[in-house]
């Protein structure tokens, strides 16, 4: 009975909906926020609500993110440290991932329908007798390195926060998504991959998406999506904030 009560208490404390939602609204380059909110990140049209249908084209860059004509593109160098500022904070348990997709022309004209490589994954800080403890819990920003082998060109840089508080039933996982537009310079000659498409990358039944995180207590977690690029890149278990 004590265990059931504890589970109900945890569930009650995590179901405070809109206050725990978030957006990605500012781009970070080499430790500094650049520009104004949404200057380099496509503005969403659904306030801070999540995407719950993994078959929706909104999985690319969120609702309203198919066009970047009202968004500027920021020039970076391959190997730069990039990041996203979060409005207000990463408010639900789950992983944070980042994908990169090269535009066939300009990032502003690109709808995100091409292939995406995963370049960053922030998962659990630890797993103990209380279950999964998340590295990104409550964070207001995070930073990561753009691979130095990234070929020059314009890209969409996609932040994806996956909230798992309701993921015990299919369709209960929540995806918070934001796409920045970047122009990568340098002499990188890598081949980003493996590539996936959105929709298509997730079926919604992966163990990292369809999972009860409260009861029974999980003893492991498998993050959804492809392997990280470049090959050999490791998941992160601590967050680098501003």
C-alpha positions as CSV (number, residue, x, y, z in Angstrom):
1,X,0.0,0.0,0.0
2,X,2.9,2.3,0.8
3,X,4.3,1.8,-2.7
4,X,1.0,2.5,-4.4
5,X,0.6,5.7,-2.4
6,X,4.1,6.8,-3.3
7,X,3.4,6.2,-7.0
8,X,0.1,8.2,-6.8
9,X,1.9,11.0,-5.0
10,X,4.6,11.2,-7.7
11,X,2.0,11.1,-10.5
12,X,0.0,13.9,-8.9
13,X,3.1,16.1,-8.5
14,X,4.0,15.7,-12.2
15,X,0.7,16.3,-13.8
16,X,0.7,20.1,-13.5
17,X,0.4,20.5,-17.2
18,X,1.1,23.9,-18.8
19,X,3.4,25.1,-16.1
20,X,5.9,22.3,-16.9
21,X,5.8,22.8,-20.7
22,X,8.6,24.6,-22.5
23,X,9.9,26.0,-25.7
24,X,13.4,26.4,-27.2
25,X,13.6,30.1,-28.1
26,X,17.3,31.2,-28.2
27,X,20.4,29.9,-29.9
28,X,23.7,29.6,-27.9
29,X,27.0,29.8,-29.8
30,X,30.3,29.4,-27.9
31,X,28.8,30.1,-24.5
32,X,26.8,33.2,-25.5
33,X,23.1,33.6,-26.4
34,X,23.0,35.2,-29.9
35,X,20.2,37.5,-31.0
36,X,16.7,37.7,-29.7
37,X,14.2,35.0,-28.9
38,X,13.1,33.3,-32.1
39,X,15.6,35.3,-34.2
40,X,17.4,32.1,-35.3
41,X,14.8,29.5,-34.1
42,X,11.5,29.0,-35.9
43,X,8.6,30.2,-33.8
44,X,6.0,27.6,-33.0
45,X,2.2,28.3,-33.4
46,X,1.1,26.0,-30.5
47,X,2.3,28.1,-27.6
48,X,4.4,25.6,-25.5
49,X,2.2,22.5,-26.2
50,X,3.9,19.2,-27.1
51,X,3.6,17.0,-30.1
52,X,2.1,13.6,-29.2
53,X,1.5,12.0,-32.7
54,X,4.8,10.7,-33.9
55,X,3.4,10.3,-37.4
56,X,2.8,14.1,-37.7
57,X,5.0,16.3,-39.9
58,X,5.1,18.6,-36.9
59,X,7.7,16.1,-35.5
60,X,10.2,17.9,-37.8
61,X,10.1,21.4,-36.4
62,X,6.9,21.7,-34.4
63,X,3.6,23.2,-35.3
64,X,4.2,26.1,-37.6
65,X,7.9,25.2,-38.1
66,X,7.7,24.0,-41.7
67,X,8.8,27.3,-43.0
68,X,11.7,29.5,-41.9
69,X,11.2,32.5,-44.1
70,X,10.6,34.7,-41.0
71,X,13.7,33.3,-39.3
72,X,17.3,34.4,-39.7
73,X,20.2,32.0,-40.2
74,X,23.2,32.2,-38.0
75,X,26.7,31.4,-39.3
76,X,28.8,29.0,-37.2
77,X,32.0,27.0,-37.7
78,X,32.2,23.2,-37.7
79,X,33.4,22.3,-34.2
80,X,31.8,25.3,-32.5
81,X,29.9,24.8,-29.2
82,X,26.2,25.3,-29.8
83,X,23.2,25.1,-27.5
84,X,19.6,26.1,-26.8
85,X,18.1,28.3,-24.1
86,X,14.8,26.9,-22.8
87,X,11.7,28.9,-21.9
88,X,11.0,28.3,-19.0
89,X,12.8,25.1,-18.0
90,X,13.0,21.4,-18.9
91,X,9.9,20.6,-16.9
92,X,9.2,16.9,-17.3
93,X,11.3,13.7,-16.8
94,X,13.0,12.4,-20.0
95,X,15.9,12.7,-22.4
96,X,17.1,15.7,-24.5
97,X,18.3,15.0,-28.0
98,X,19.6,17.1,-31.0
99,X,19.4,16.2,-34.7
100,X,21.0,17.9,-37.7
101,X,19.6,18.0,-41.3
102,X,21.3,19.6,-44.2
103,X,19.2,21.8,-46.4
104,X,19.3,21.3,-50.2
105,X,19.4,25.0,-50.6
106,X,18.9,27.6,-47.8
107,X,17.8,26.7,-44.4
108,X,15.0,29.3,-44.6
109,X,13.5,27.4,-47.6
110,X,13.9,23.9,-46.1
111,X,10.9,22.1,-44.7
112,X,12.9,19.4,-42.9
113,X,11.7,16.5,-45.1
114,X,15.2,15.2,-45.7
115,X,17.4,13.0,-43.6
116,X,18.4,13.8,-40.0
117,X,21.5,12.7,-38.0
118,X,21.5,12.6,-34.3
119,X,24.5,14.5,-32.8
120,X,23.6,14.8,-29.1
121,X,21.8,12.8,-26.5
122,X,21.4,13.7,-22.8
123,X,19.8,10.9,-20.8
124,X,19.9,9.6,-17.2
125,X,22.3,10.9,-14.7
126,X,21.9,7.7,-12.7
127,X,19.6,4.8,-12.1
128,X,18.9,3.9,-8.4
129,X,16.3,2.3,-6.2
130,X,14.0,5.3,-6.9
131,X,14.2,4.7,-10.7
132,X,15.5,6.8,-13.5
133,X,17.1,10.1,-12.5
134,X,17.4,12.5,-15.4
135,X,20.4,14.7,-16.2
136,X,18.3,17.4,-17.8
137,X,15.7,17.7,-15.0
138,X,14.9,21.4,-14.6
139,X,17.6,22.7,-16.9
140,X,17.2,26.1,-18.5
141,X,19.8,25.6,-21.2
142,X,22.2,23.0,-22.6
143,X,25.3,23.1,-24.7
144,X,27.0,20.6,-27.0
145,X,29.6,20.5,-29.8
146,X,28.7,20.6,-33.4
147,X,30.9,17.8,-34.9
148,X,34.1,19.2,-36.4
149,X,33.6,17.0,-39.5
150,X,30.2,18.6,-40.3
151,X,30.4,19.6,-44.0
152,X,29.8,23.3,-44.9
153,X,26.3,24.3,-45.8
154,X,23.0,25.4,-44.3
155,X,21.2,23.2,-41.8
156,X,18.3,22.8,-39.5
157,X,19.4,22.1,-35.9
158,X,16.6,20.3,-34.1
159,X,16.2,20.2,-30.3
160,X,13.9,17.4,-29.1
161,X,12.9,17.1,-25.5
162,X,10.9,13.9,-24.7
163,X,8.7,14.0,-21.7
164,X,7.9,10.6,-20.2
165,X,5.6,11.3,-17.3
166,X,2.6,10.0,-19.2
167,X,4.4,7.5,-21.4
168,X,3.0,4.4,-19.8
169,X,0.3,4.3,-22.5
170,X,0.9,4.5,-26.3
171,X,0.6,8.1,-27.4
172,X,1.3,9.5,-23.9
173,X,4.8,10.6,-24.6
174,X,5.2,14.3,-25.3
175,X,7.7,15.8,-27.7
176,X,8.9,19.4,-27.3
177,X,10.7,20.5,-30.5
178,X,12.5,23.6,-31.8
179,X,14.5,24.1,-35.0
180,X,17.4,26.6,-35.3
181,X,18.7,27.7,-38.7
182,X,22.5,27.6,-39.0
183,X,25.0,28.1,-41.8
184,X,28.1,25.9,-41.2
185,X,31.5,27.0,-42.4
186,X,34.8,25.2,-42.4
187,X,36.4,22.3,-44.1
188,X,34.4,19.4,-42.6
189,X,34.1,16.4,-44.9
190,X,32.2,13.9,-42.9
191,X,29.0,12.1,-43.9
192,X,26.4,12.6,-41.2
193,X,24.4,9.4,-40.5
194,X,22.7,7.1,-40.0
195,X,19.9,9.3,-41.3
196,X,16.3,9.1,-40.3
197,X,13.2,11.1,-41.3
198,X,10.5,12.8,-39.4
199,X,7.9,11.4,-39.3
200,X,9.3,7.9,-39.5
201,X,12.2,7.9,-37.0
202,X,9.9,6.7,-34.2
203,X,7.0,4.3,-34.2
204,X,5.8,5.2,-30.7
205,X,6.3,1.7,-29.3
206,X,10.1,1.9,-28.7
207,X,11.1,1.0,-25.1
208,X,12.4,4.6,-24.7
209,X,9.0,6.1,-25.7
210,X,6.4,3.6,-24.4
211,X,7.6,3.2,-20.9
212,X,6.1,3.5,-17.4
213,X,8.8,5.4,-15.5
214,X,7.1,5.2,-12.0
215,X,5.9,1.6,-11.5
216,X,7.3,-0.9,-11.7
217,X,10.6,1.0,-11.1
218,X,12.7,0.8,-14.4
219,X,16.2,-0.6,-14.1
220,X,17.4,0.7,-17.4
221,X,16.6,3.1,-20.2
222,X,17.2,2.8,-24.0
223,X,17.0,6.2,-25.7
224,X,15.0,6.2,-29.0
225,X,16.4,7.0,-32.4
226,X,19.5,6.2,-34.4
227,X,23.1,5.9,-33.2
228,X,24.9,9.2,-32.6
229,X,27.1,10.8,-35.3
230,X,30.0,10.7,-35.6
231,X,30.3,7.0,-34.8
232,X,31.6,6.5,-31.3
233,X,30.0,9.6,-29.8
234,X,28.6,8.8,-26.4
235,X,25.4,9.7,-24.6
236,X,25.8,12.5,-22.0
237,X,24.9,11.9,-18.4
238,X,25.5,15.5,-17.1
239,X,24.4,18.8,-18.6
240,X,26.5,21.8,-19.5
241,X,24.4,24.9,-19.0
242,X,25.2,28.6,-19.3
